[in-house]
Structure formats: C-alpha cells, structure tokens
C-alpha cells in the first residue's frame, strides 16, 4: 500500500503545474486585454480632436468607449484575482495568520464566489446565444453597432474566473496545510505589495540566520 506521504508527493508536482497553467492563462489574457486601454485612449483622443478642431464629432465614439471598457473590465477580472488584487479590508485581514487568512478566503470562495460565478456563466451563455441568434445591435447607438461579440465575453470571462477560483481554492488548502501562502507569478505589482514581499523575504532570511 502506498503511504499518504508518497501519494502527496506524487500529486504535488501535478497540482503545481495546474496552478502555474491557470496563472499563466489568466496573466496572458489580462495582458492581452490591457491593450484595450491604449485603443480606448487613442479612440477617445481622436474623437475629441475632430470634435474640437473640425467640429465633426464621430458617431461611434460613445459605443466604442463602452465596448472597449466593458471588454477590459470583464476580461481583466480573472487576472486581478490571480494577482490578489480585488478589494478587501486589508487593515484587518493582514493582521491574521496565513492559515486564518486562507481559512477565511476558502469560506468566502465557497459561499459567495463560486455561486456568483456559476450564475454569471449560466446567464452569460443564455444572453450570448440569443444575441448571436438575432445578430443583436445596440438600440442606443446611432451607428447600430453589433453587440453580440461583447455579450460573448460574459461567459468567457466567467469561465476564466471559475478556473482562477479553483486555483485560489487550491492555494488556500495548501496554505492551511503548510502555514505559508504558495508563491504567485510576479509580473506587475503595486508598490505596497512589493514592500510587503521584501519584508517577508527579509524575515525569512532573519529566521534562517
């Protein structure tokens, strides 16, 4: 019979690869859709220029703005979750031990996160299917822009959030077992997060010495 320790050692590399795959997927999705900021800036700047200089405002500026911002908002959600960037009461949360933080996060994921995300995926698929069936266009747009591509992003964004949520749950379980949060992929971080990571690294070096 294989011992529990041996089974754990066999599962651990697979679990690490799984976490890495999801984190990389959400990271590249977030970075790809971050270009919406650049496109949105150029589009709005062009509209302002032609409106102020030539007195000829575009008919598509408003629609362009909310489509780009909507795509960025929806598709960056999983990336923000992977960076642990969603809003929480950090003043209290950071006072907890890693195990207490992980236990709280795990509870909130199960009670609130997954039911909401599953509802988003379910309703998003319904809305997207109907929108594609009727080739829906915006009734508020003078240009009658198609909005079925935008509605397709709703279930896609929900699916990415669901996958990243599974990754976060695995992290919580590993933290509860080990007492330390698993490392995340570090790319772009807020200054506060960088300072906290540096303090943690210094504290670990001090313990080793």
N, C-alpha and C positions, 0 to 999 in steps of 0.2 A: 504494500500500500504506500502511495506517495504521501509524504508528510505535508502539513499545511504550509510550512515554510517553503518547501520545494515548489508547491503549486503557486504560491505567491510570487516566487522568483521567476516562474515561467510567465505569469500573467503580467508582471510589472513592465517588461520591455514593450509588450503589445499595447498596454494602456498608455505608456509614454508616447509611443508612435501615434496612437489615436489622438491624444491631446495635441501633439505637435501638428498633425494633419489639419485638425479643425482650426487651431490658432492660425496656421498659415493661410487656410482658405479664407477665414474672416478678415485677416490682415490684408491680403491682396484685394479682396472685394472692397474693403473700406478705402484702400489707397486708390483703386481704380475709380470709384465714385467720388473721391475727393476732388477730382478734376472738374466736377460739376461746379465747384466754387469759381474756378478760373473761367469756365464757359459762361456762367451766370454773370460774373463781373464784366466780361467783355460785351455780352449782350446788352446788359443794362447801360453800360457806358456808351455804347453805340446809339442806343435809343435816346439817351439824354443829349448826346452831341447833335444828332439830326433834328431833335425837337427844339433845342435852344438856338442852334446856328441857322438851320434851314427852315424852321417852323413846320417840319413834316414828321410828326410822331409816327412810329410804326404801329401797325395793327396787331402785332404779335407779341409785344413786349410783356404785357401782363401775363399772358398764357405761358410764354417762355419762362418767366420768373418762377411761377408756382410749379411748373413741371420739373424744372431743374432743382429747385429747393426741395420739392417733395421726394424726388429720387434720392437726393443726398440724405435727407432726414431718414427715410426708410432703410436704405441700404447701409447706412453707417451705424445702425443700431447694434448689430452683432459685433462689429469692430470695437465699438465703445465698451460693450460688455467684456470683450476679451482683454481690453486694457484696464478693466476695473474702473471705468470712468463714469459710470452712472451716479446720479445724485444719491447721497446718503448722509446721515448725521454723523460725519467723521469725528466731531468733537467728542462724542460718547463712544463711538464704535472703536476708535483706535486705542481706547483705554482697556479694551477686553484682551484677553489672551488669544493667541491664534486659534486654539481649539474652540473657545467661546465664539469667536468671530465665525468660524467655519460652521458651527452648530446653528447659529442664528441664520447665516446665509442659506444653509441647506433647508431649514424650515421654511424660510420665505420663498425659496425656489419652488418647493413642493406645493405650498398653499396658494401662492399668488402668481408666480411667474409662468409655470407650465400650463395651468388652466387658461390664462390670458393669451398665451402664445398659440395654443392649440385652437382657441376660438378665432384668433386672427387668421390662422392658416385656413380653417374651415370656411369662414365667411369670405376670405380673400379669394379662394378658389371659385366660390359661387359668383362673386362680383366679376371676377376676371372672365369667367366662362360666358356670362350674359353679355358683358361688354364686347367680347370678340364676336359673339353671335350676331349682335346688331351693329357691329363696327361703330361703336359709340363715339360721338364727337361732343365737345363741350357746348352746352346750350348757352353759356355765358360768354362765349368767345365770338368776336366779330369775324375771326378767321376760320371758325369751325374746326379747330384742331382736333385730331383723333386722341382720345384719352385711354383707349384700351391697352396700349403699351404701358402706360403708367399704372393702371389697375393690375396688370400682370405682376408688377413689382411687389404687390402686397403679399401674396402667398410665398413669393421667393424670399422676401425679407423675413417673413415669419418662419420659414424653414431654416434659414441661417441662424436666426435667434434660437430656435429649438436646438439645433446642433451645438451651438455655443453654450446653451444652457446645460446640456448633457456634460460638456467639458467642464463647466464650472461645478457641477454636482460631484464629478469625479475628483476635482481639486479639493472640494470640501471634505469628502470622505478621506482622502489621503492626508489632509491636514489634521483631521480628528485623530487619525491613527498615529501620525508621526509627531504632531505638535508644531509643525512648521509648514508654511504655505509652499507649494511647489513653485518653481521658477516659471515666470512667463517669458514669452519672447519680447525682448526690449527693442523697440524702434523709436517711436516718438513719445516722449513723456513730459508731463508737466514738471516745472522746477521743483515743486513741493515733493512730488514722487521721487525725483532724483535724489533730493536731500535725504528723504526717509530711507531709500535704498542704501545710500552711502553710510548712514548711521547704523543700519543693520549690519552691513559688511564690517564696519569698524568694531561693532560689538562682538561679532563672531571672532574676529581676529584677536580681540582682547581676551575672550574666553579661552582660545587655543593657547595663548601665551601664558 
